[in-house]
Structure formats: C-alpha cells, structure tokens
Amino acid sequence: MAMKFEKKSDGVYFLDCQGYVCPHPQIYTKKALEKLQPGDVLELMFDNASSSETISAMMDAAGNEIVERKQEGGKFLWKIKKAA
C-alpha cells in the first residue's frame, strides 16, 4: 500500500503509513508535520510497532503533543497536535 497524506478538514490531516517499516513512518510523519500550521492535527495510522517508540520520542523532542493513542489489532492510530 502506498503512503497516503490528505486533508480531512480545516486543520485536520491524515497520514497512512501502513505497510512501511522503520524508518519510513518516522520520515513520512516528520515531512507531513512540516506542511502543517501550528495547532493543526495530524491523524497518523501505522502498523509497525517499533515505530511507536521512535515517533513518540521524535514528537517529544519537537514539542508536538500526541493527544490520542489508539491501537486496534496491529494498527496504531495517533492524533498529533503540531506545536505552536
């Protein structure tokens, strides 16, 4: 499956990185956040469990907030608010 990045509504974007292994989900997440404005929300979906620790550390270092973390089966769905 190809990576998918789309605008869902004003200030809300969706990034699907399912099927990718490290470091691709982190790279795609970083590039997607660079396109967002402060306060925008990125809904991130991925299925590589090892990416969760790296993405979490990357968000902490950048000051972005993971406002929601869901896991269903092997899928992760996170909502990340871009720092101001």
Buried (B, 14 or more C-beta within 10 A) or exposed (E): EEBEBEEEEEEEBBBBBBEBEEEBBBEBBBEBBEEBEEEBBBBBBBBBEEBBEBBBEBBEEEEBBBEEEEEEEEEBBBBBBBEE
